[in-house]
Amino acid sequence: MNLNQKNKQTMKSTLLSRGEKIHVMHLRRFEKDVRRHFVGEVKAYEQGVARASGYVFVIDDLSQHLFVKRPDRRTKFVPIGSGDLIVNIIPETVDLEQVAYELKDRSLVVTDGSAWSMEVKEFGWG
């Protein structure tokens, strides 16, 4: 294996690592598609697919644009390179149990109540 092949192999295997935390936004294809987000911890990553354990968030009331956490912890396959997702790496210190969405000054923010927060405003809001 030459150096270029070795570098490509290393990049593939280190794109996501076990224990990293991710915030995933499912892109909508149509206006009435359900808005879904996922926050979780990577358990494994192979060939562009992450196996992650965490929580799903959906909008229950479309007039409020507020994501509600589903109570059950889920393990999902997340196809990182599918083109249907936006995947953010979030700090390892984020407490997944405490993650919630808040509306602040016409912005949608995801936070765990600590110093960490991230604006996740989608096009057409506010």
The 8 nearest C-alpha neighbors of each residue, nearest first, counted from 0:
[[1, 4, 5, 2, 3, 6, 8, 7],
 [0, 2, 4, 3, 5, 6, 7, 8],
 [1, 3, 5, 4, 6, 0, 7, 8],
 [4, 2, 6, 5, 1, 7, 0, 8],
 [5, 3, 7, 1, 6, 2, 0, 8],
 [4, 6, 2, 8, 3, 7, 9, 1],
 [7, 5, 9, 3, 8, 4, 2, 10],
 [6, 8, 10, 4, 9, 5, 11, 3],
 [9, 7, 5, 11, 6, 10, 4, 12],
 [8, 10, 6, 12, 7, 11, 13, 5],
 [11, 9, 7, 13, 8, 12, 14, 6],
 [12, 10, 8, 9, 13, 14, 7, 46],
 [11, 13, 9, 10, 14, 8, 45, 15],
 [14, 12, 10, 15, 11, 16, 9, 8],
 [13, 15, 11, 12, 10, 16, 44, 9],
 [16, 14, 13, 44, 17, 19, 12, 41],
 [17, 15, 19, 13, 18, 14, 44, 41],
 [16, 18, 42, 41, 43, 19, 15, 44],
 [17, 19, 41, 40, 16, 42, 20, 91],
 [20, 18, 41, 40, 17, 16, 91, 21],
 [21, 19, 40, 89, 39, 91, 88, 41],
 [20, 22, 88, 89, 39, 87, 38, 40],
 [21, 23, 38, 87, 37, 86, 88, 89],
 [24, 22, 86, 37, 36, 85, 38, 21],
 [25, 23, 36, 85, 84, 26, 35, 86],
 [24, 26, 84, 35, 83, 36, 27, 23],
 [27, 25, 83, 84, 24, 28, 85, 34],
 [28, 26, 29, 32, 25, 34, 30, 33],
 [27, 29, 26, 32, 30, 31, 83, 25],
 [30, 28, 32, 31, 27, 33, 26, 34],
 [29, 31, 32, 28, 27, 33, 34, 123],
 [32, 30, 29, 33, 27, 34, 28, 61],
 [33, 31, 29, 30, 27, 34, 28, 26],
 [32, 34, 35, 31, 57, 58, 27, 30],
 [33, 35, 57, 58, 32, 27, 36, 25],
 [36, 34, 57, 25, 56, 33, 24, 37],
 [35, 37, 24, 56, 23, 55, 25, 57],
 [36, 38, 55, 23, 54, 22, 56, 39],
 [39, 37, 22, 54, 53, 21, 23, 55],
 [38, 40, 53, 52, 21, 20, 51, 54],
 [39, 41, 20, 51, 52, 19, 18, 21],
 [40, 42, 51, 17, 18, 19, 43, 50],
 [43, 41, 17, 51, 50, 18, 40, 52],
 [44, 42, 50, 17, 41, 49, 45, 16],
 [45, 43, 49, 48, 50, 15, 16, 47],
 [44, 46, 48, 47, 49, 43, 12, 11],
 [47, 45, 48, 44, 11, 12, 49, 78],
 [46, 48, 79, 45, 80, 78, 49, 44],
 [49, 47, 78, 45, 77, 79, 46, 44],
 [50, 48, 44, 77, 76, 43, 51, 41],
 [49, 51, 76, 43, 42, 75, 41, 44],
 [52, 50, 41, 40, 42, 75, 74, 39],
 [51, 53, 74, 39, 40, 73, 75, 41],
 [54, 52, 39, 72, 73, 38, 40, 74],
 [53, 55, 72, 38, 37, 73, 39, 69],
 [54, 56, 37, 69, 36, 68, 38, 57],
 [55, 57, 68, 36, 67, 66, 35, 37],
 [58, 56, 35, 66, 67, 34, 59, 36],
 [57, 59, 66, 65, 60, 67, 34, 61],
 [58, 60, 57, 61, 67, 66, 65, 64],
 [61, 59, 62, 63, 58, 64, 65, 66],
 [60, 62, 64, 63, 58, 59, 65, 34],
 [61, 63, 60, 64, 65, 59, 58, 124],
 [62, 64, 65, 61, 60, 58, 59, 66],
 [65, 63, 61, 62, 58, 66, 60, 124],
 [66, 64, 63, 58, 67, 100, 101, 60],
 [65, 67, 58, 57, 56, 100, 64, 68],
 [68, 66, 56, 57, 58, 65, 69, 59],
 [69, 67, 56, 55, 70, 66, 54, 57],
 [68, 70, 55, 71, 56, 67, 54, 57],
 [71, 69, 68, 72, 54, 55, 67, 73],
 [72, 70, 69, 73, 54, 55, 53, 68],
 [71, 73, 54, 53, 70, 52, 74, 69],
 [74, 72, 53, 52, 54, 71, 75, 55],
 [73, 75, 52, 51, 53, 50, 72, 76],
 [76, 74, 51, 50, 77, 73, 52, 49],
 [75, 77, 50, 49, 78, 51, 48, 74],
 [76, 78, 49, 48, 79, 75, 50, 51],
 [79, 77, 48, 81, 80, 47, 76, 49],
 [78, 80, 47, 48, 77, 81, 49, 84],
 [81, 79, 82, 78, 47, 48, 84, 83],
 [80, 82, 83, 78, 79, 84, 47, 77],
 [81, 83, 80, 84, 79, 85, 26, 78],
 [84, 82, 26, 81, 25, 85, 27, 80],
 [85, 83, 25, 26, 24, 82, 86, 23],
 [84, 86, 24, 23, 25, 87, 83, 26],
 [87, 85, 23, 22, 84, 24, 21, 88],
 [88, 86, 22, 21, 89, 23, 85, 24],
 [87, 89, 21, 20, 22, 86, 90, 19],
 [88, 90, 21, 20, 87, 91, 22, 93],
 [91, 89, 92, 93, 20, 88, 19, 115],
 [90, 92, 93, 20, 19, 89, 18, 94],
 [91, 93, 90, 94, 89, 115, 20, 95],
 [94, 92, 91, 90, 95, 111, 115, 89],
 [93, 95, 96, 97, 111, 92, 98, 91],
 [94, 96, 98, 97, 93, 39, 38, 53],
 [95, 97, 94, 98, 111, 54, 53, 93],
 [98, 96, 111, 95, 94, 99, 112, 110],
 [99, 97, 111, 95, 110, 96, 94, 109],
 [100, 98, 110, 109, 111, 97, 101, 68],
 [101, 99, 109, 108, 66, 110, 65, 107],
 [102, 100, 108, 107, 103, 109, 99, 65],
 [101, 103, 107, 106, 108, 105, 104, 100],
 [104, 102, 106, 105, 101, 107, 108, 118],
 [103, 105, 106, 102, 107, 125, 108, 101],
 [104, 106, 103, 125, 102, 107, 124, 120],
 [107, 105, 103, 104, 102, 120, 108, 118],
 [106, 108, 102, 120, 119, 118, 101, 103],
 [109, 107, 118, 101, 117, 100, 119, 102],
 [108, 110, 100, 117, 116, 99, 101, 118],
 [111, 109, 116, 98, 112, 99, 115, 100],
 [110, 112, 98, 97, 113, 94, 99, 93],
 [113, 111, 110, 114, 97, 115, 98, 116],
 [114, 112, 115, 111, 110, 116, 93, 94],
 [113, 115, 116, 112, 111, 110, 93, 92],
 [116, 114, 113, 110, 111, 117, 93, 112],
 [115, 117, 110, 109, 108, 114, 118, 111],
 [116, 118, 109, 108, 119, 110, 115, 107],
 [119, 117, 108, 107, 120, 109, 106, 116],
 [118, 120, 107, 108, 121, 117, 109, 106],
 [121, 119, 107, 118, 106, 122, 124, 108],
 [120, 122, 124, 119, 123, 107, 125, 106],
 [123, 121, 124, 120, 125, 119, 27, 26],
 [122, 124, 121, 125, 120, 30, 64, 106],
 [125, 123, 122, 121, 120, 64, 105, 106],
 [124, 105, 123, 106, 120, 122, 121, 107]]
